[in-house]
Amino acid sequence: MKRIYVVEDEENIRELIKVALQGFGYLVEAFETAEEGLCAMRKIKPSLMVFDWMLPGMSGVDAIREIRKSTAFKRMPILLLTAKDKEIDKVIGLDNGADDYMTKPFGVLELCARIRSLLRRMEEEHIVEEKTFGTIRLCPSTREIFKKEEKMELTFKEYELLLYLIEHETKVVTREELLTQIWGYGYTGESRTLDIHIRTLRQKIGEENQMFIKTVRGVGYRFVNE
Ligand code: CA
């Protein structure tokens, strides 16, 4: 289920947006201030955020600027709400990293449609969301991987192996499947290659993250993130 955070200080608008989005099946959390929204975002990353521009404390535009500084949140879709309706305000909002913009008063159904379109555009562009487990953060769009926010070096195959396991989370992936998918259909080498790669991968992700990659004896491996 897609998670959306809404930051809006006007209670009636906040509730209206929340209820409408819940009606479309999104998991919605709403906040009064940008500070609370940013705090929640850092704990669990949402698929999309909605910010009102004028907020007590940090403004919506300042919050968006802050969010865009971090690579982890660069591509998260953000929609900006505002009572300002001058062309220049729209430009300021978009220049500071908002993906879309709506002027108050707005129709809540149009807002939901814009949100669906932002989420769809993100999927169509194949902007794969980053994956996190334990102290590891993997960014498929840049092929980067971080342990405790420190960049790690994985070989091409180690990276492919880890990503494949994550993408098939909770499923048992057989040795044959991995050899075929990662080493190619014509792979005729010995299957110890796989064991060696799994071993070095486990060493690199560290002891604190070992429990995520489980060995299913005699069959293959399973990635479990719970
Ligand atoms: Ca406001």
Residues whose N, C-alpha, C, O or C-beta is under 5 A from the ligand:
A	BS01	CA	D9 D52 M54 L55
